[in-house]
């Protein structure tokens, strides 16, 4: 059962309440999204660790209900 | 994960400087994300080995648990997990990937 963008955003906000999140529906099939997430929680983490944090926030849906999620994680520019 | 699968994966990773777990083969990738990583490695002129996870269900699932990473492709350099398609693409775009490979003693164009 594919996912809605809002479902992804809700799951992410639960783990990254400070985050600025943008989700693009790449194909309109609920299965292929791109997500841009900026959060202080990524500070000091490697890219792999940042993406693993996002996958964990999605509670196992990545690779199952959610086939493709192009991820772009970043930390706030001025580190505030 | 059963030991023999873990050993199988470890052997594959330990016996190659650059190992890509992918869907399909470099000449016949079966997924856009796998094709993208192959493209980056070819563009950099890196010598790499691959495992077609579509031909081994044990590895296809085992590798995800091994690296705590839910998707394929997965790139390993000198036994270390570097990332999937997004990370490799991002590192390549900002020049980080060729620097990293240089640092690890991997020949790059």
N, CA and C atoms of all chains as a GROMACS GRO file, in nm:
protein
  567
    1UNK      N    1   0.087  -0.119   0.000
    1UNK     CA    2   0.000   0.000   0.000
    1UNK      C    3   0.090   0.124   0.000
    2UNK      N    4   0.098   0.199  -0.111
    2UNK     CA    5   0.186   0.316  -0.120
    2UNK      C    6   0.157   0.415  -0.007
    3UNK      N    7   0.241   0.518   0.005
    3UNK     CA    8   0.225   0.616   0.114
    3UNK      C    9   0.191   0.754   0.057
    4UNK      N   10   0.130   0.836   0.141
    4UNK     CA   11   0.104   0.976   0.102
    4UNK      C   12   0.220   1.061   0.154
    5UNK      N   13   0.246   1.171   0.086
    5UNK     CA   14   0.356   1.261   0.127
    5UNK      C   15   0.335   1.306   0.271
    6UNK      N   16   0.211   1.336   0.308
    6UNK     CA   17   0.184   1.386   0.443
    6UNK      C   18   0.217   1.281   0.550
    7UNK      N   19   0.197   1.152   0.513
    7UNK     CA   20   0.230   1.045   0.608
    7UNK      C   21   0.381   1.043   0.634
    8UNK      N   22   0.456   1.060   0.528
    8UNK     CA   23   0.603   1.062   0.541
    8UNK      C   24   0.644   1.180   0.628
    9UNK      N   25   0.584   1.296   0.598
    9UNK     CA   26   0.619   1.417   0.673
    9UNK      C   27   0.586   1.401   0.821
   10UNK      N   28   0.470   1.344   0.850
   10UNK     CA   29   0.431   1.325   0.992
   10UNK      C   30   0.530   1.236   1.066
   11UNK      N   31   0.569   1.128   1.000
   11UNK     CA   32   0.665   1.036   1.063
   11UNK      C   33   0.797   1.107   1.089
   12UNK      N   34   0.840   1.187   0.991
   12UNK     CA   35   0.968   1.257   1.005
   12UNK      C   36   0.962   1.362   1.115
   13UNK      N   37   0.850   1.435   1.121
   13UNK     CA   38   0.838   1.541   1.222
   13UNK      C   39   0.836   1.485   1.363
   14UNK      N   40   0.791   1.361   1.376
   14UNK     CA   41   0.790   1.298   1.510
   14UNK      C   42   0.934   1.285   1.563
   15UNK      N   43   1.027   1.257   1.470
   15UNK     CA   44   1.167   1.235   1.511
   15UNK      C   45   1.250   1.362   1.495
   16UNK      N   46   1.212   1.446   1.397
   16UNK     CA   47   1.285   1.572   1.371
   16UNK      C   48   1.189   1.690   1.386
   17UNK      N   49   1.143   1.720   1.510
   17UNK     CA   50   1.043   1.826   1.527
   17UNK      C   51   1.091   1.964   1.480
   18UNK      N   52   1.222   1.983   1.477
   18UNK     CA   53   1.275   2.116   1.436
   18UNK      C   54   1.292   2.126   1.285
   19UNK      N   55   1.269   2.015   1.215
   19UNK     CA   56   1.314   2.007   1.076
   19UNK      C   57   1.233   2.094   0.980
   20UNK      N   58   1.306   2.139   0.878
   20UNK     CA   59   1.241   2.197   0.759
   20UNK      C   60   1.236   2.084   0.659
   21UNK      N   61   1.115   2.048   0.617
   21UNK     CA   62   1.098   1.929   0.532
   21UNK      C   63   1.027   1.967   0.403
   22UNK      N   64   1.079   1.918   0.291
   22UNK     CA   65   1.010   1.936   0.161
   22UNK      C   66   1.004   1.799   0.096
   23UNK      N   67   0.888   1.759   0.052
   23UNK     CA   68   0.873   1.626  -0.010
   23UNK      C   69   0.817   1.643  -0.151
   24UNK      N   70   0.888   1.587  -0.250
   24UNK     CA   71   0.841   1.590  -0.390
   24UNK      C   72   0.792   1.452  -0.428
   25UNK      N   73   0.674   1.448  -0.485
   25UNK     CA   74   0.621   1.322  -0.537
   25UNK      C   75   0.674   1.307  -0.679
   26UNK      N   76   0.770   1.218  -0.698
   26UNK     CA   77   0.841   1.211  -0.826
   26UNK      C   78   0.756   1.152  -0.938
   27UNK      N   79   0.666   1.059  -0.904
   27UNK     CA   80   0.591   0.995  -1.013
   27UNK      C   81   0.440   0.992  -0.990
   28UNK      N   82   0.396   1.044  -0.875
   28UNK     CA   83   0.252   1.045  -0.849
   28UNK      C   84   0.197   0.907  -0.821
   29UNK      N   85   0.283   0.811  -0.788
   29UNK     CA   86   0.232   0.675  -0.761
   29UNK      C   87   0.244   0.640  -0.613
   30UNK      N   88   0.281   0.739  -0.530
   30UNK     CA   89   0.290   0.712  -0.386
   30UNK      C   90   0.405   0.621  -0.350
   31UNK      N   91   0.495   0.598  -0.442
   31UNK     CA   92   0.603   0.503  -0.420
   31UNK      C   93   0.741   0.562  -0.445
   32UNK      N   94   0.744   0.676  -0.510
   32UNK     CA   95   0.871   0.738  -0.550
   32UNK      C   96   0.871   0.884  -0.510
   33UNK      N   97   0.941   0.912  -0.402
   33UNK     CA   98   0.947   1.049  -0.350
   33UNK      C   99   1.092   1.095  -0.341
   34UNK      N  100   1.107   1.227  -0.330
   34UNK     CA  101   1.235   1.286  -0.291
   34UNK      C  102   1.205   1.368  -0.166
   35UNK      N  103   1.295   1.360  -0.067
   35UNK     CA  104   1.272   1.437   0.057
   35UNK      C  105   1.396   1.521   0.088
   36UNK      N  106   1.370   1.648   0.122
   36UNK     CA  107   1.478   1.741   0.159
   36UNK      C  108   1.454   1.774   0.306
   37UNK      N  109   1.548   1.735   0.391
   37UNK     CA  110   1.527   1.750   0.536
   37UNK      C  111   1.644   1.827   0.596
   38UNK      N  112   1.614   1.938   0.660
   38UNK     CA  113   1.719   2.015   0.730
   38UNK      C  114   1.688   2.009   0.878
   39UNK      N  115   1.786   1.963   0.956
   39UNK     CA  116   1.761   1.952   1.100
   39UNK      C  117   1.891   1.963   1.179
   40UNK      N  118   1.883   2.021   1.296
   40UNK     CA  119   2.002   2.031   1.383
   40UNK      C  120   2.046   1.892   1.428
   41UNK      N  121   1.952   1.799   1.427
   41UNK     CA  122   1.983   1.663   1.474
   41UNK      C  123   2.088   1.595   1.388
   42UNK      N  124   2.111   1.649   1.268
   42UNK     CA  125   2.211   1.587   1.180
   42UNK      C  126   2.352   1.636   1.209
   43UNK      N  127   2.360   1.740   1.290
   43UNK     CA  128   2.493   1.796   1.320
   43UNK      C  129   2.587   1.689   1.376
   44UNK      N  130   2.708   1.682   1.319
   44UNK     CA  131   2.809   1.588   1.370
   44UNK      C  132   2.788   1.445   1.324
   45UNK      N  133   2.691   1.425   1.236
   45UNK     CA  134   2.665   1.288   1.190
   45UNK      C  135   2.717   1.272   1.046
   46UNK      N  136   2.765   1.154   1.010
   46UNK     CA  137   2.806   1.130   0.871
   46UNK      C  138   2.678   1.120   0.785
   47UNK      N  139   2.698   1.127   0.654
   47UNK     CA  140   2.583   1.116   0.564
   47UNK      C  141   2.511   0.983   0.585
   48UNK      N  142   2.588   0.876   0.599
   48UNK     CA  143   2.524   0.745   0.619
   48UNK      C  144   2.440   0.749   0.746
   49UNK      N  145   2.496   0.805   0.853
   49UNK     CA  146   2.421   0.809   0.979
   49UNK      C  147   2.296   0.896   0.966
   50UNK      N  148   2.308   1.008   0.893
   50UNK     CA  149   2.192   1.096   0.875
   50UNK      C  150   2.080   1.020   0.803
   51UNK      N  151   2.117   0.951   0.696
   51UNK     CA  152   2.014   0.879   0.619
   51UNK      C  153   1.957   0.764   0.702
   52UNK      N  154   2.042   0.699   0.783
   52UNK     CA  155   1.991   0.589   0.868
   52UNK      C  156   1.892   0.644   0.971
   53UNK      N  157   1.916   0.766   1.021
   53UNK     CA  158   1.822   0.828   1.114
   53UNK      C  159   1.686   0.847   1.046
   54UNK      N  160   1.691   0.888   0.919
   54UNK     CA  161   1.566   0.910   0.844
   54UNK      C  162   1.496   0.776   0.821
   55UNK      N  163   1.572   0.674   0.781
   55UNK     CA  164   1.510   0.542   0.758
   55UNK      C  165   1.447   0.488   0.886
   56UNK      N  166   1.517   0.511   0.998
   56UNK     CA  167   1.460   0.462   1.126
   56UNK      C  168   1.331   0.538   1.158
   57UNK      N  169   1.327   0.668   1.124
   57UNK     CA  170   1.206   0.748   1.151
   57UNK      C  171   1.089   0.694   1.070
   58UNK      N  172   1.120   0.632   0.957
   58UNK     CA  173   1.012   0.581   0.871
   58UNK      C  174   0.966   0.442   0.916
   59UNK      N  175   1.023   0.397   1.027
   59UNK     CA  176   0.974   0.275   1.095
   59UNK      C  177   0.961   0.156   1.000
   60UNK      N  178   1.066   0.130   0.925
   60UNK     CA  179   1.071   0.007   0.845
   60UNK      C  180   0.997   0.015   0.712
   61UNK      N  181   0.939   0.129   0.679
   61UNK     CA  182   0.864   0.136   0.551
   61UNK      C  183   0.958   0.147   0.432
   62UNK      N  184   1.079   0.199   0.456
   62UNK     CA  185   1.173   0.218   0.344
   62UNK      C  186   1.210   0.082   0.285
   63UNK      N  187   1.189   0.068   0.156
   63UNK     CA  188   1.220  -0.058   0.090
   63UNK      C  189   1.100  -0.152   0.094
   64UNK      N  190   0.994  -0.112   0.166
   64UNK     CA  191   0.871  -0.192   0.167
   64UNK      C  192   0.760  -0.110   0.102
   65UNK      N  193   0.673  -0.045   0.189
   65UNK     CA  194   0.567   0.037   0.125
   65UNK      C  195   0.630   0.146   0.038
   66UNK      N  196   0.745   0.191   0.084
   66UNK     CA  197   0.809   0.302   0.014
   66UNK      C  198   0.925   0.248  -0.069
   67UNK      N  199   0.904   0.245  -0.201
   67UNK     CA  200   1.008   0.182  -0.286
   67UNK      C  201   1.128   0.273  -0.301
   68UNK      N  202   1.100   0.401  -0.328
   68UNK     CA  203   1.212   0.490  -0.355
   68UNK      C  204   1.193   0.623  -0.284
   69UNK      N  205   1.295   0.661  -0.206
   69UNK     CA  206   1.292   0.792  -0.141
   69UNK      C  207   1.430   0.853  -0.156
   70UNK      N  208   1.442   0.943  -0.255
   70UNK     CA  209   1.571   1.011  -0.274
   70UNK      C  210   1.589   1.107  -0.158
   71UNK      N  211   1.698   1.091  -0.085
   71UNK     CA  212   1.716   1.170   0.037
   71UNK      C  213   1.820   1.280   0.020
   72UNK      N  214   1.789   1.397   0.074
   72UNK     CA  215   1.887   1.506   0.080
   72UNK      C  216   1.879   1.562   0.221
   73UNK      N  217   1.979   1.529   0.302
   73UNK     CA  218   1.977   1.575   0.442
   73UNK      C  219   2.079   1.687   0.460
   74UNK      N  220   2.049   1.782   0.546
   74UNK     CA  221   2.143   1.893   0.570
   74UNK      C  222   2.123   1.948   0.710
   75UNK      N  223   2.222   2.024   0.753
   75UNK     CA  224   2.211   2.089   0.885
   75UNK      C  225   2.187   2.237   0.861
   76UNK      N  226   2.125   2.305   0.957
   76UNK     CA  227   2.098   2.449   0.940
   76UNK      C  228   2.228   2.521   0.907
   77UNK      N  229   2.222   2.613   0.809
   77UNK     CA  230   2.345   2.675   0.756
   77UNK      C  231   2.424   2.743   0.868
   78UNK      N  232   2.355   2.832   0.947
   78UNK     CA  233   2.434   2.905   1.046
   78UNK      C  234   2.436   2.832   1.180
   79UNK      N  235   2.394   2.705   1.177
   79UNK     CA  236   2.408   2.622   1.296
   79UNK      C  237   2.330   2.675   1.414
   80UNK      N  238   2.225   2.761   1.385
   80UNK     CA  239   2.152   2.814   1.505
   80UNK      C  240   2.061   2.707   1.560
   81UNK      N  241   2.070  -1.276   1.158
   81UNK     CA  242   2.114  -1.327   1.030
   81UNK      C  243   2.200  -1.452   1.052
   82UNK      N  244   2.177  -1.553   0.970
   82UNK     CA  245   2.250  -1.680   0.988
   82UNK      C  246   2.398  -1.656   0.956
   83UNK      N  247   2.483  -1.723   1.036
   83UNK     CA  248   2.628  -1.700   1.025
   83UNK      C  249   2.681  -1.717   0.883
   84UNK      N  250   2.633  -1.824   0.815
   84UNK     CA  251   2.699  -1.849   0.685
   84UNK      C  252   2.668  -1.738   0.586
   85UNK      N  253   2.550  -1.674   0.601
   85UNK     CA  254   2.520  -1.561   0.511
   85UNK      C  255   2.611  -1.444   0.546
   86UNK      N  256   2.624  -1.421   0.676
   86UNK     CA  257   2.711  -1.310   0.720
   86UNK      C  258   2.856  -1.333   0.670
   87UNK      N  259   2.903  -1.455   0.682
   87UNK     CA  260   3.039  -1.486   0.635
   87UNK      C  261   3.051  -1.466   0.485
   88UNK      N  262   2.945  -1.507   0.414
   88UNK     CA  263   2.946  -1.493   0.268
   88UNK      C  264   2.960  -1.344   0.231
   89UNK      N  265   2.883  -1.262   0.302
   89UNK     CA  266   2.886  -1.118   0.274
   89UNK      C  267   3.022  -1.060   0.311
   90UNK      N  268   3.071  -1.099   0.428
   90UNK     CA  269   3.201  -1.047   0.473
   90UNK      C  270   3.312  -1.085   0.375
   91UNK      N  271   3.309  -1.208   0.325
   91UNK     CA  272   3.411  -1.250   0.228
   91UNK      C  273   3.407  -1.164   0.103
   92UNK      N  274   3.286  -1.139   0.055
   92UNK     CA  275   3.272  -1.057  -0.066
   92UNK      C  276   3.330  -0.917  -0.043
   93UNK      N  277   3.300  -0.862   0.073
   93UNK     CA  278   3.345  -0.725   0.103
   93UNK      C  279   3.495  -0.722   0.128
   94UNK      N  280   3.544  -0.824   0.198
   94UNK     CA  281   3.687  -0.825   0.234
   94UNK      C  282   3.778  -0.852   0.115
   95UNK      N  283   3.723  -0.918   0.012
   95UNK     CA  284   3.809  -0.957  -0.100
   95UNK      C  285   3.806  -0.861  -0.217
   96UNK      N  286   3.758  -0.737  -0.190
   96UNK     CA  287   3.752  -0.641  -0.300
   96UNK      C  288   3.773  -0.501  -0.244
   97UNK      N  289   3.859  -0.423  -0.311
   97UNK     CA  290   3.879  -0.285  -0.264
   97UNK      C  291   3.751  -0.204  -0.279
   98UNK      N  292   3.683  -0.223  -0.395
   98UNK     CA  293   3.559  -0.149  -0.419
   98UNK      C  294   3.453  -0.251  -0.460
   99UNK      N  295   3.354  -0.269  -0.373
   99UNK     CA  296   3.251  -0.371  -0.397
   99UNK      C  297   3.112  -0.304  -0.400
  100UNK      N  298   3.042  -0.328  -0.510
  100UNK     CA  299   2.907  -0.271  -0.524
  100UNK      C  300   2.803  -0.382  -0.525
  101UNK      N  301   2.717  -0.381  -0.426
  101UNK     CA  302   2.601  -0.472  -0.426
  101UNK      C  303   2.492  -0.400  -0.505
  102UNK      N  304   2.450  -0.459  -0.615
  102UNK     CA  305   2.358  -0.390  -0.704
  102UNK      C  306   2.252  -0.484  -0.758
  103UNK      N  307   2.152  -0.427  -0.825
  103UNK     CA  308   2.052  -0.507  -0.896
  103UNK      C  309   2.096  -0.514  -1.042
  104UNK      N  310   2.131  -0.634  -1.088
  104UNK     CA  311   2.177  -0.651  -1.224
  104UNK      C  312   2.329  -0.650  -1.229
  105UNK      N  313   2.382  -0.616  -1.346
  105UNK     CA  314   2.528  -0.612  -1.365
  105UNK      C  315   2.564  -0.476  -1.424
  106UNK      N  316   2.692  -0.438  -1.418
  106UNK     CA  317   2.731  -0.308  -1.474
  106UNK      C  318   2.683  -0.290  -1.619
  107UNK      N  319   2.691  -0.396  -1.697
  107UNK     CA  320   2.650  -0.380  -1.838
  107UNK      C  321   2.498  -0.391  -1.851
  108UNK      N  322   2.432  -0.456  -1.756
  108UNK     CA  323   2.285  -0.470  -1.762
  108UNK      C  324   2.223  -0.439  -1.623
  109UNK      N  325   2.233  -0.312  -1.581
  109UNK     CA  326   2.172  -0.281  -1.451
  109UNK      C  327   2.020  -0.296  -1.457
  110UNK      N  328   1.963  -0.344  -1.347
  110UNK     CA  329   1.817  -0.371  -1.349
  110UNK      C  330   1.740  -0.267  -1.267
  111UNK      N  331   1.811  -0.157  -1.232
  111UNK     CA  332   1.742  -0.056  -1.149
  111UNK      C  333   1.816   0.075  -1.170
  112UNK      N  334   1.740   0.184  -1.174
  112UNK     CA  335   1.798   0.315  -1.204
  112UNK      C  336   1.902   0.358  -1.104
  113UNK      N  337   1.875   0.327  -0.977
  113UNK     CA  338   1.969   0.368  -0.872
  113UNK      C  339   2.101   0.293  -0.886
  114UNK      N  340   2.092   0.162  -0.915
  114UNK     CA  341   2.215   0.083  -0.936
  114UNK      C  342   2.290   0.136  -1.057
  115UNK      N  343   2.216   0.166  -1.164
  115UNK     CA  344   2.279   0.217  -1.287
  115UNK      C  345   2.351   0.349  -1.258
  116UNK      N  346   2.292   0.431  -1.174
  116UNK     CA  347   2.352   0.562  -1.144
  116UNK      C  348   2.487   0.546  -1.075
  117UNK      N  349   2.495   0.453  -0.981
  117UNK     CA  350   2.622   0.433  -0.909
  117UNK      C  351   2.727   0.374  -1.003
  118UNK      N  352   2.686   0.280  -1.087
  118UNK     CA  353   2.778   0.224  -1.187
  118UNK      C  354   2.830   0.337  -1.275
  119UNK      N  355   2.739   0.428  -1.314
  119UNK     CA  356   2.779   0.541  -1.399
  119UNK      C  357   2.885   0.628  -1.333
  120UNK      N  358   2.866   0.655  -1.204
  120UNK     CA  359   2.962   0.738  -1.130
  120UNK      C  360   3.098   0.669  -1.125
  121UNK      N  361   3.098   0.541  -1.092
  121UNK     CA  362   3.225   0.466  -1.080
  121UNK      C  363   3.295   0.458  -1.215
  122UNK      N  364   3.218   0.436  -1.321
  122UNK     CA  365   3.278   0.432  -1.456
  122UNK      C  366   3.333   0.568  -1.494
  123UNK      N  367   3.257   0.673  -1.459
  123UNK     CA  368   3.301   0.810  -1.491
  123UNK      C  369   3.435   0.839  -1.423
  124UNK      N  370   3.453   0.790  -1.301
  124UNK     CA  371   3.577   0.812  -1.227
  124UNK      C  372   3.687   0.713  -1.268
  125UNK      N  373   3.652   0.616  -1.352
  125UNK     CA  374   3.751   0.519  -1.399
  125UNK      C  375   3.796   0.425  -1.289
  126UNK      N  376   3.706   0.403  -1.192
  126UNK     CA  377   3.742   0.317  -1.078
  126UNK      C  378   3.721   0.170  -1.116
  127UNK      N  379   3.816   0.086  -1.076
  127UNK     CA  380   3.799  -0.058  -1.094
  127UNK      C  381   3.713  -0.108  -0.978
  128UNK      N  382   3.603  -0.178  -1.009
  128UNK     CA  383   3.519  -0.224  -0.898
  128UNK      C  384   3.458  -0.361  -0.930
  129UNK      N  385   3.425  -0.433  -0.823
  129UNK     CA  386   3.357  -0.562  -0.838
  129UNK      C  387   3.210  -0.543  -0.801
  130UNK      N  388   3.126  -0.634  -0.850
  130UNK     CA  389   2.983  -0.621  -0.818
  130UNK      C  390   2.924  -0.757  -0.778
  131UNK      N  391   2.815  -0.747  -0.705
  131UNK     CA  392   2.734  -0.866  -0.675
  131UNK      C  393   2.593  -0.834  -0.722
  132UNK      N  394   2.537  -0.924  -0.802
  132UNK     CA  395   2.399  -0.904  -0.849
  132UNK      C  396   2.305  -0.965  -0.745
  133UNK      N  397   2.247  -0.880  -0.662
  133UNK     CA  398   2.165  -0.933  -0.552
  133UNK      C  399   2.038  -1.000  -0.603
  134UNK      N  400   2.004  -0.974  -0.728
  134UNK     CA  401   1.884  -1.038  -0.782
  134UNK      C  402   1.904  -1.188  -0.801
  135UNK      N  403   2.031  -1.228  -0.800
  135UNK     CA  404   2.060  -1.370  -0.819
  135UNK      C  405   2.085  -1.443  -0.688
  136UNK      N  406   2.074  -1.371  -0.576
  136UNK     CA  407   2.099  -1.436  -0.446
  136UNK      C  408   2.014  -1.368  -0.340
  137UNK      N  409   1.897  -1.428  -0.315
  137UNK     CA  410   1.800  -1.368  -0.222
  137UNK      C  411   1.858  -1.356  -0.082
  138UNK      N  412   1.945  -1.452  -0.044
  138UNK     CA  413   2.006  -1.447   0.089
  138UNK      C  414   2.090  -1.320   0.105
  139UNK      N  415   2.166  -1.289   0.000
  139UNK     CA  416   2.251  -1.168   0.006
  139UNK      C  417   2.164  -1.043  -0.004
  140UNK      N  418   2.063  -1.050  -0.091
  140UNK     CA  419   1.974  -0.935  -0.111
  140UNK      C  420   1.914  -0.888   0.022
  141UNK      N  421   1.872  -0.982   0.104
  141UNK     CA  422   1.814  -0.943   0.233
  141UNK      C  423   1.922  -0.927   0.341
  142UNK      N  424   2.020  -1.016   0.337
  142UNK     CA  425   2.125  -1.015   0.440
  142UNK      C  426   2.204  -0.886   0.441
  143UNK      N  427   2.231  -0.831   0.321
  143UNK     CA  428   2.314  -0.710   0.315
  143UNK      C  429   2.244  -0.592   0.383
  144UNK      N  430   2.114  -0.591   0.380
  144UNK     CA  431   2.039  -0.480   0.441
  144UNK      C  432   2.054  -0.484   0.593
  145UNK      N  433   2.053  -0.606   0.646
  145UNK     CA  434   2.069  -0.620   0.791
  145UNK      C  435   2.216  -0.595   0.830
  146UNK      N  436   2.304  -0.642   0.742
  146UNK     CA  437   2.450  -0.629   0.766
  146UNK      C  438   2.490  -0.483   0.784
  147UNK      N  439   2.436  -0.397   0.698
  147UNK     CA  440   2.478  -0.255   0.700
  147UNK      C  441   2.375  -0.167   0.768
  148UNK      N  442   2.264  -0.226   0.812
  148UNK     CA  443   2.153  -0.147   0.865
  148UNK      C  444   2.111  -0.039   0.766
  149UNK      N  445   2.096  -0.086   0.640
  149UNK     CA  446   2.061   0.005   0.530
  149UNK      C  447   1.957  -0.067   0.445
  150UNK      N  448   1.838  -0.010   0.430
  150UNK     CA  449   1.725  -0.085   0.377
  150UNK      C  450   1.718  -0.101   0.225
  151UNK      N  451   1.812  -0.040   0.152
  151UNK     CA  452   1.796  -0.046   0.006
  151UNK      C  453   1.923  -0.090  -0.064
  152UNK      N  454   1.906  -0.120  -0.190
  152UNK     CA  455   2.016  -0.156  -0.282
  152UNK      C  456   2.016  -0.048  -0.388
  153UNK      N  457   2.128   0.004  -0.436
  153UNK     CA  458   2.264  -0.045  -0.423
  153UNK      C  459   2.332  -0.004  -0.293
  154UNK      N  460   2.439  -0.076  -0.263
  154UNK     CA  461   2.523  -0.043  -0.149
  154UNK      C  462   2.669  -0.051  -0.193
  155UNK      N  463   2.745   0.057  -0.165
  155UNK     CA  464   2.884   0.061  -0.206
  155UNK      C  465   2.977   0.048  -0.086
  156UNK      N  466   3.076  -0.039  -0.098
  156UNK     CA  467   3.177  -0.061   0.006
  156UNK      C  468   3.314  -0.031  -0.052
  157UNK      N  469   3.393   0.048   0.022
  157UNK     CA  470   3.530   0.078  -0.020
  157UNK      C  471   3.623   0.038   0.094
  158UNK      N  472   3.717  -0.049   0.063
  158UNK     CA  473   3.809  -0.100   0.166
  158UNK      C  474   3.729  -0.144   0.289
  159UNK      N  475   3.630  -0.228   0.265
  159UNK     CA  476   3.548  -0.294   0.370
  159UNK      C  477   3.453  -0.199   0.443
  160UNK      N  478   3.450  -0.072   0.404
  160UNK     CA  479   3.364   0.022   0.476
  160UNK      C  480   3.242   0.058   0.392
  161UNK      N  481   3.125   0.064   0.456
  161UNK     CA  482   3.004   0.100   0.383
  161UNK      C  483   3.004   0.251   0.361
  162UNK      N  484   2.995   0.292   0.234
  162UNK     CA  485   3.002   0.433   0.200
  162UNK      C  486   2.864   0.493   0.184
  163UNK      N  487   2.773   0.416   0.126
  163UNK     CA  488   2.636   0.467   0.111
  163UNK      C  489   2.564   0.405  -0.006
  164UNK      N  490   2.442   0.455  -0.025
  164UNK     CA  491   2.360   0.412  -0.137
  164UNK      C  492   2.367   0.516  -0.247
  165UNK      N  493   2.269   0.514  -0.336
  165UNK     CA  494   2.274   0.599  -0.456
  165UNK      C  495   2.280   0.748  -0.419
  166UNK      N  496   2.194   0.792  -0.328
  166UNK     CA  497   2.189   0.936  -0.297
  166UNK      C  498   2.324   0.986  -0.249
  167UNK      N  499   2.383   0.912  -0.156
  167UNK     CA  500   2.509   0.958  -0.095
  167UNK      C  501   2.621   0.956  -0.199
  168UNK      N  502   2.626   0.851  -0.279
  168UNK     CA  503   2.734   0.843  -0.380
  168UNK      C  504   2.719   0.957  -0.480
  169UNK      N  505   2.594   0.981  -0.520
  169UNK     CA  506   2.571   1.089  -0.617
  169UNK      C  507   2.611   1.224  -0.557
  170UNK      N  508   2.570   1.246  -0.431
  170UNK     CA  509   2.599   1.375  -0.364
  170UNK      C  510   2.749   1.392  -0.345
  171UNK      N  511   2.817   1.285  -0.301
  171UNK     CA  512   2.963   1.292  -0.280
  171UNK      C  513   3.033   1.318  -0.412
  172UNK      N  514   2.982   1.257  -0.519
  172UNK     CA  515   3.045   1.275  -0.651
  172UNK      C  516   3.029   1.420  -0.698
  173UNK      N  517   2.907   1.471  -0.678
  173UNK     CA  518   2.879   1.608  -0.726
  173UNK      C  519   2.966   1.711  -0.654
  174UNK      N  520   2.996   1.689  -0.526
  174UNK     CA  521   3.076   1.790  -0.457
  174UNK      C  522   3.225   1.751  -0.448
  175UNK      N  523   3.265   1.648  -0.527
  175UNK     CA  524   3.407   1.614  -0.535
  175UNK      C  525   3.459   1.530  -0.419
  176UNK      N  526   3.369   1.503  -0.322
  176UNK     CA  527   3.410   1.430  -0.202
  176UNK      C  528   3.449   1.286  -0.234
  177UNK      N  529   3.381   1.225  -0.333
  177UNK     CA  530   3.401   1.083  -0.361
  177UNK      C  531   3.543   1.057  -0.415
  178UNK      N  532   3.585   1.139  -0.513
  178UNK     CA  533   3.720   1.113  -0.568
  178UNK      C  534   3.827   1.142  -0.463
  179UNK      N  535   3.804   1.244  -0.380
  179UNK     CA  536   3.900   1.270  -0.270
  179UNK      C  537   3.908   1.150  -0.177
  180UNK      N  538   3.788   1.097  -0.145
  180UNK     CA  539   3.781   0.983  -0.051
  180UNK      C  540   3.856   0.862  -0.108
  181UNK      N  541   3.829   0.836  -0.237
  181UNK     CA  542   3.893   0.719  -0.302
  181UNK      C  543   4.044   0.737  -0.307
  182UNK      N  544   4.087   0.861  -0.340
  182UNK     CA  545   4.230   0.891  -0.340
  182UNK      C  546   4.292   0.856  -0.205
  183UNK      N  547   4.226   0.906  -0.103
  183UNK     CA  548   4.274   0.888   0.035
  183UNK      C  549   4.286   0.740   0.071
  184UNK      N  550   4.196   0.659   0.012
  184UNK     CA  551   4.196   0.516   0.042
  184UNK      C  552   4.289   0.439  -0.053
  185UNK      N  553   4.358   0.515  -0.141
  185UNK     CA  554   4.454   0.450  -0.230
  185UNK      C  555   4.389   0.380  -0.349
  186UNK      N  556   4.271   0.427  -0.385
  186UNK     CA  557   4.201   0.370  -0.501
  186UNK      C  558   4.229   0.460  -0.622
  187UNK      N  559   4.272   0.397  -0.734
  187UNK     CA  560   4.306   0.477  -0.851
  187UNK      C  561   4.181   0.541  -0.912
  188UNK      N  562   4.193   0.671  -0.938
  188UNK     CA  563   4.080   0.745  -0.996
  188UNK      C  564   4.133   0.822  -1.117
  189UNK      N  565   4.048   0.845  -1.218
  189UNK     CA  566   4.093   0.916  -1.340
  189UNK      C  567   4.165   1.045  -1.304
   0.00000   0.00000   0.00000
